[in-house]
Amino acid sequence: MTTKPRVVFAGTPEFAVPSLQALLAGGWPVVGVLTQPDRPAGRGRRLMPGPIKRVALAAGLPVFQPVTLRDAESRASVAALTPDLLIVAAYGLLLPQAMLEIPRLGCINVHASLLPRWRGAAPIQRAILAGDADTGISIMRMVRALDAGPVYLARGLTIGEDETAGQLHDRLARLGGEALLAALPGILAGTLMAQPQPDDGVVYARKLEKDEAALDWSLPAVMLARQVRAFNPWPVAETRLDGARVRLWRARALQHDERAPPGTLRVDDGRRLRAATGEGWLELLELQWPGKRVVASSEALAGRPLDGRRCQ
């Protein structure tokens, strides 16, 4: 195929932005953008556009925000754009079969894992929680089953030892835009063939829930450190201390000879704070008390006699 196809892009959050920007910078004819409806945000709970909508409007692209893609009206609005190709990146709505059949060249997805591992809603966080050493981006052809389509191209990267979900998200988002541009010419020319995902190794990344944020101090320090990393920036790991909900933004596992009941706090040198766990200790590096800003442990200890207190 010598001419670039008419593209409809579907995405909503920040993760999708580098992919849309890569298409625009590469001169791909984006004829419309699908994104989720505006959501209330801020103290006033005013309706605010998502990141993809802001980028699309700035580029002068038509924006469509259906609540569902299962009704005939929504499908008709997409069909009216006569797309050759639909590109999806973290859109947030499932595409029914009738929608998948609209683009002449089908639909492709920019997914934040090395499929078939971590199909589903939260692949970045689940990879950190599981202690994976590597992850990456998969450019796949979409089918009706969730993230089960054949993969055109996969690009991997190493997860940093102390990397948070937010940091990994940003690196994967950039890699997603790069991988998308690398894959598109071969997909359109028919020289890049999609490979079926193996049956072995399928793991699902279920959506994060707010109640996962509470730390269980009976778990090993290594697992708790992963939770702190995976839940930064949302929902943010937390514990109860003297009746207050304290959020933990950064932490790391420590080896220490001392033994104490899980959750017991110790202060070292007046500026370092650690908590006993079911196995090892967790050094608490950045904390946040209710209504306060995030601070380093040395500042958090100022005026607070925490040694010997116990987290719940």
C-alpha positions in Angstrom: 0.0 0.0 0.0 1.7 3.3 -1.1 -0.7 5.8 0.4 -1.2 6.2 4.1 -4.6 5.0 5.3 -7.3 7.0 7.0 -6.8 6.5 10.7 -9.2 6.7 13.6 -7.5 6.8 16.9 -9.1 5.6 20.2 -7.5 6.5 23.5 -8.1 8.4 26.7 -5.4 8.8 29.4 -1.8 10.0 29.3 -0.5 6.6 28.2 -2.1 7.1 24.8 -0.7 10.6 24.2 2.7 9.6 22.7 1.0 7.2 20.3 -1.3 9.9 19.0 1.5 12.5 18.8 3.7 10.0 16.9 1.0 9.5 14.3 0.5 13.3 13.9 4.3 13.9 13.7 4.6 11.1 11.2 2.0 12.6 8.9 -0.6 9.9 9.3 -4.0 11.1 8.3 -6.0 10.9 11.6 -9.6 11.6 10.6 -11.1 11.3 14.0 -10.5 10.6 17.7 -12.5 8.4 20.0 -12.1 9.1 23.7 -14.1 8.6 26.9 -16.6 11.3 28.1 -15.3 14.1 30.2 -15.0 13.3 33.9 -15.5 15.5 37.0 -12.2 16.5 38.5 -10.8 19.0 41.1 -12.4 20.4 44.2 -15.3 21.9 42.2 -15.9 18.5 40.4 -16.2 20.3 37.1 -16.2 18.2 33.9 -12.7 18.1 32.5 -11.4 16.7 29.2 -9.0 13.9 29.3 -5.4 14.1 27.9 -6.2 12.6 24.5 -9.1 15.0 24.0 -6.9 18.0 24.8 -4.2 16.8 22.3 -6.9 16.1 19.6 -8.6 19.5 20.0 -5.2 21.3 19.9 -4.5 19.5 16.6 -7.9 20.4 15.2 -9.1 16.8 15.0 -12.8 15.7 15.2 -13.5 14.2 18.7 -16.2 11.7 19.5 -17.0 10.7 23.1 -19.6 7.9 23.1 -20.6 6.4 26.4 -20.8 3.0 24.8 -19.8 1.5 21.4 -22.6 -1.1 21.5 -25.3 1.1 20.0 -25.9 1.7 16.3 -25.5 5.5 16.6 -22.0 5.2 17.9 -21.0 2.7 15.3 -22.5 4.9 12.5 -20.5 7.9 13.6 -17.3 5.9 13.3 -18.3 4.3 10.0 -19.1 7.8 8.6 -15.4 8.6 8.9 -14.7 5.8 6.4 -11.6 4.7 8.4 -9.1 2.3 6.8 -7.5 1.5 10.2 -8.5 2.0 13.9 -5.6 2.3 16.3 -6.4 1.8 20.0 -4.2 2.8 23.0 -5.7 2.6 26.5 -9.1 3.7 25.3 -11.0 2.1 28.2 -14.1 0.8 26.4 -14.3 -2.7 24.8 -14.8 -2.7 21.1 -17.7 -5.0 20.1 -17.3 -7.2 17.0 -19.4 -4.9 14.9 -17.0 -2.0 15.6 -13.9 -4.2 14.9 -15.3 -4.9 11.5 -15.7 -1.2 10.4 -12.1 -0.3 9.4 -11.1 -1.9 6.1 -7.7 -2.9 7.4 -8.9 -3.8 10.9 -7.9 -2.6 14.3 -4.6 -2.6 16.1 -3.8 -2.1 19.8 -0.8 -0.6 21.7 -0.6 -2.7 24.8 1.7 -2.2 27.8 3.0 -5.7 28.3 4.8 -8.5 26.5 1.8 -10.6 25.6 0.4 -13.1 26.5 1.6 -12.1 30.0 -0.6 -9.4 31.6 -3.6 -9.2 29.4 -6.1 -6.8 30.8 -6.5 -3.4 32.6 -3.5 -3.0 34.8 -0.4 -4.6 33.2 2.1 -2.0 34.4 1.1 -2.3 38.1 0.7 -6.1 38.0 4.1 -6.6 36.5 5.7 -4.6 39.4 3.6 -6.4 42.0 4.7 -9.8 40.6 8.4 -8.8 40.7 8.8 -9.1 36.9 12.3 -8.1 35.7 11.1 -7.1 32.2 8.0 -5.8 30.5 7.4 -4.0 27.2 5.0 -3.0 24.4 3.0 -5.3 22.1 1.5 -4.0 18.9 -1.3 -6.5 18.3 -4.3 -7.1 15.9 -7.5 -6.8 17.9 -9.9 -9.6 18.1 -13.1 -10.0 20.2 -11.4 -11.7 23.1 -9.5 -9.4 25.5 -5.9 -8.7 24.4 -5.8 -12.1 22.7 -5.0 -11.1 19.1 -1.9 -12.0 17.2 1.2 -9.8 17.8 2.9 -7.8 15.1 5.8 -6.4 17.1 7.0 -6.5 20.7 9.6 -4.3 22.2 10.9 -5.0 25.7 12.5 -3.0 28.5 13.9 -3.7 31.9 12.0 -2.7 35.0 14.1 -0.5 37.3 14.8 -1.9 40.8 13.2 1.1 42.5 10.9 2.2 39.6 7.4 3.2 40.4 4.3 2.5 38.3 4.2 6.1 37.3 7.8 6.1 36.1 7.4 2.8 34.2 4.1 4.1 32.7 5.9 7.1 31.2 8.7 5.0 29.7 6.2 2.5 28.3 4.0 5.3 26.8 7.0 6.6 24.9 8.0 3.2 23.8 4.4 2.6 22.6 4.6 5.5 20.2 7.9 4.4 18.9 6.8 0.8 18.4 3.6 1.9 16.7 5.5 3.9 14.1 7.9 1.1 13.6 5.2 -1.5 13.0 2.8 0.5 10.8 4.7 0.4 7.5 5.2 -3.4 7.7 1.6 -4.0 8.7 0.3 -2.0 5.7 2.8 -3.5 3.2 2.0 -7.0 4.4 5.7 -7.7 5.2 5.2 -7.7 9.0 3.1 -10.8 9.9 1.2 -11.0 13.2 2.2 -14.1 15.2 -0.5 -15.9 17.3 0.0 -15.6 21.1 1.1 -18.9 22.7 -1.4 -20.7 24.9 1.2 -21.0 27.7 2.0 -18.0 29.8 -1.4 -16.2 29.7 -1.8 -14.0 32.8 -4.5 -11.5 33.4 -3.9 -8.1 34.9 -7.1 -7.3 36.8 -8.0 -3.7 37.4 -6.5 -2.0 40.5 -8.9 -1.5 43.4 -8.7 1.1 46.1 -8.7 -1.4 48.9 -5.5 -3.0 47.7 -3.6 0.0 49.0 -3.7 -1.1 52.6 -0.4 -2.8 53.6 -0.4 -6.1 55.4 2.7 -6.0 57.6 2.8 -9.7 58.0 3.9 -10.0 54.4 7.7 -10.0 53.5 9.3 -6.6 53.1 10.1 -7.4 49.4 6.4 -7.8 48.6 5.5 -4.6 50.5 8.1 -2.6 48.7 6.6 -3.8 45.4 3.2 -2.6 46.5 4.5 0.8 47.4 6.1 1.1 43.9 3.1 -0.4 42.1 0.5 1.9 43.8 2.5 5.1 43.1 0.8 7.3 41.9 -2.5 5.5 42.5 -4.1 4.4 44.7 -0.9 5.0 46.9 0.0 2.4 49.6 -1.2 3.2 53.1 -1.2 2.2 56.7 -2.9 3.1 59.9 -0.7 4.8 62.6 -2.2 6.2 65.8 -5.6 6.2 64.1 -4.4 8.3 61.1 -4.2 7.0 57.6 -0.6 7.5 56.5 0.3 7.1 52.8 3.6 5.6 51.8 5.0 7.0 48.5 8.5 5.5 48.5 10.0 2.6 50.4 12.6 -0.2 50.1 13.2 -3.6 51.6 16.0 -3.9 54.2 17.9 -6.7 55.8 18.3 -6.1 59.6 19.2 -8.4 62.5 16.6 -7.0 64.8 13.3 -8.8 65.2 10.0 -7.1 66.2 6.3 -7.7 65.7 5.1 -6.8 62.2 4.4 -3.1 61.8 6.7 -2.0 64.6 8.6 1.3 63.8 12.2 2.0 64.5 14.1 5.2 64.1 17.8 5.1 63.1 20.1 8.1 63.6 17.0 10.3 64.2 16.3 10.5 60.5 15.7 7.1 59.0 12.4 5.2 59.6 11.9 1.5 59.2 9.0 -0.9 59.9 9.2 -4.6 60.8 7.4 -7.0 58.4 6.8 -10.7 58.3 10.2 -11.1 56.8 12.8 -8.3 56.9 12.3 -4.6 57.3 10.8 -1.9 55.1 12.5 1.5 55.1 9.9 4.2 54.7 11.5 6.9 52.5 8.6 9.3 51.7 5.3 9.6 53.7 2.2 11.7 53.8 0.0 12.4 56.8 -3.6 13.3 56.2 -4.0 16.8 54.7 -0.2 17.3 54.5 2.3 17.2 51.7 4.6 14.3 50.8 7.8 14.5 52.8 11.0 12.5 53.3 11.2 10.4 56.4 13.7 12.7 58.0 11.2 15.5 57.8 8.3 13.2 58.8 10.1 12.4 62.0 10.4 16.0 63.1 8.4 16.4 66.3 7.0 12.9 66.1 8.2 10.3 68.5 7.6 7.3 66.3 10.2 4.8 67.6 8.3 1.8 69.0 4.9 2.8 67.6 3.1 0.2 65.5 1.5 0.4 62.1 -1.8 -1.4 61.6 
